[in-house]
Amino acid sequence: MMHIRTEAAERHTLSLTVANEPGILARIAGMFAGRGYNIESLTVSDVTEDEAISRITIVTKAAPEMIEQIMAQLDRLPPVHRVRDLTAQGPHVERELALVKVAGAGDHRIEALRLAEVYRARVVDATTSSFVFEVTGGTEKIDKFLELMREVGLIEVARTGIAAIARGHEVI
């Protein structure tokens, strides 16, 4: 009987610096789609030390050998300057922002405000029948906040995706 070793998919946060030019995001997303890789989160910013460079943060889930393949393929794209696997490199900081709309009255309204205080969510809009909360933190924190808000009247969510940066003095 033959045993095939299959490695479990792991979540990885990749940080890329790329040329700040039209179409680069489409090329990167196309590379993922064309090879059947999934992107769980994608954020882009052209705010770096050099205006000709953009920073892209991609969160994906794959087996370690697939992550190596993804990184090699990204590195071969001409507009990509540098690819780093922040997960493999070690300690890094990840944050996400979510806008969370909750409707409710009476006890549900009070409970929503109490939960928001516990999760350090800010009220950014309020009406007599709903709130919009802004909550930031790691993905797990936001997921848990949303789970609890479902019980008191969650009606809509908008999430930014993950922004990540390595700890310490190293720069991508």
C-alpha positions in Angstrom: 0.0 0.0 0.0 1.4 3.4 -1.0 1.2 6.3 1.3 1.1 9.8 -0.2 2.3 12.6 2.0 0.0 15.6 1.8 0.9 18.7 3.7 -1.9 20.8 5.2 -2.5 24.2 3.7 -1.0 27.0 5.9 -2.0 30.7 5.9 0.8 32.9 4.7 1.1 36.7 4.4 3.2 37.8 1.4 4.5 41.4 1.1 5.5 42.6 -2.4 7.0 45.8 -3.7 6.1 46.5 -7.3 6.3 49.1 -9.9 3.6 51.7 -9.4 2.1 51.3 -12.9 -1.3 50.6 -14.4 -2.2 46.9 -14.7 0.2 45.5 -12.1 -2.6 44.4 -9.8 -4.4 42.7 -12.7 -1.2 40.8 -13.6 -0.7 39.5 -10.1 -4.3 38.6 -9.6 -4.3 36.9 -13.0 -1.2 34.9 -12.0 -3.1 33.6 -9.0 -6.3 32.8 -10.9 -4.5 31.2 -13.8 -2.7 28.7 -11.5 -5.7 28.0 -9.3 -4.4 29.8 -6.2 -6.8 31.6 -3.9 -6.3 35.1 -2.5 -7.9 35.5 1.0 -7.0 39.1 1.4 -5.4 41.7 -0.8 -4.4 45.3 0.0 -2.5 47.8 -2.1 -0.9 51.1 -1.3 1.2 53.5 -3.4 2.4 55.2 -0.2 6.0 54.2 0.2 9.3 56.0 0.4 9.5 56.0 -3.4 6.4 57.1 -5.4 7.4 54.8 -8.2 6.9 51.8 -5.9 3.7 50.3 -4.5 3.3 47.8 -1.7 0.9 44.8 -2.0 0.0 42.5 0.9 -1.5 39.2 -0.1 -2.8 36.6 2.3 -3.2 33.1 0.8 -3.5 29.6 2.1 -1.4 26.7 0.6 1.0 23.9 1.4 4.6 25.1 1.9 5.8 23.9 -1.5 3.0 25.8 -3.1 3.9 28.9 -1.2 7.5 28.6 -2.6 6.1 28.2 -6.1 3.8 31.2 -5.7 6.7 33.3 -4.5 8.9 32.2 -7.4 6.2 32.9 -10.0 5.6 36.4 -8.4 9.3 37.1 -8.4 9.5 36.4 -12.2 6.8 39.0 -13.0 8.8 42.0 -14.4 7.0 44.7 -12.4 7.6 42.9 -9.1 10.7 44.2 -7.4 10.7 42.1 -4.2 8.6 39.3 -2.6 8.8 38.4 1.1 6.9 35.8 3.0 6.3 37.6 6.3 4.9 34.4 7.9 8.1 32.5 7.2 10.4 35.4 8.1 9.0 35.4 11.7 7.4 38.1 13.8 5.3 40.6 12.0 2.3 42.8 12.7 -1.0 42.3 10.9 -4.0 44.5 11.2 -7.4 44.8 9.5 -10.2 47.4 9.7 -13.9 46.6 9.5 -17.0 48.8 9.4 -19.8 46.9 11.1 -23.5 48.0 10.9 -25.7 46.8 13.7 -29.5 47.4 14.0 -31.4 47.0 17.2 -33.4 48.6 19.9 -33.7 48.1 23.7 -31.5 45.4 25.2 -29.9 44.5 21.8 -28.8 48.2 21.4 -27.3 48.2 24.9 -25.6 44.9 24.3 -24.1 46.1 21.0 -22.6 49.1 22.7 -21.2 47.0 25.6 -19.6 44.5 23.2 -18.1 47.4 21.1 -16.5 48.8 24.3 -15.0 45.4 25.1 -13.6 45.1 21.6 -12.5 48.8 21.5 -14.7 49.4 18.5 -15.6 53.1 17.9 -19.1 54.3 17.0 -18.6 56.2 13.7 -22.3 56.7 12.9 -25.4 56.3 14.9 -29.1 56.6 14.2 -32.1 55.8 16.5 -32.2 52.3 14.9 -28.6 51.4 14.1 -24.9 51.9 14.7 -21.8 51.7 12.5 -18.8 50.6 14.4 -15.1 50.8 13.3 -13.1 47.9 14.7 -9.4 47.3 14.0 -7.1 44.4 15.0 -6.1 41.0 13.9 -8.4 38.8 11.8 -9.3 36.6 14.7 -10.5 39.6 16.8 -12.6 41.0 14.0 -14.1 37.5 13.2 -15.0 37.1 16.9 -16.5 40.6 17.1 -18.7 39.8 14.0 -19.8 36.5 15.5 -21.0 38.3 18.6 -22.7 41.1 16.7 -24.7 38.6 14.7 -26.5 37.7 17.9 -27.5 41.4 18.5 -28.4 42.6 15.0 -25.5 42.6 12.5 -26.8 43.7 9.1 -23.7 44.7 7.1 -19.9 44.5 7.1 -17.2 46.1 5.0 -13.6 44.9 5.6 -10.3 46.4 4.3 -8.2 43.3 4.1 -4.9 42.8 5.9 -2.1 45.3 6.2 1.2 43.7 7.4 4.7 44.7 8.2 7.8 42.9 9.6 8.9 43.7 13.2 12.2 45.1 13.9 14.5 47.1 11.6 14.2 45.1 8.4 12.5 46.8 5.5 10.9 45.1 2.5 
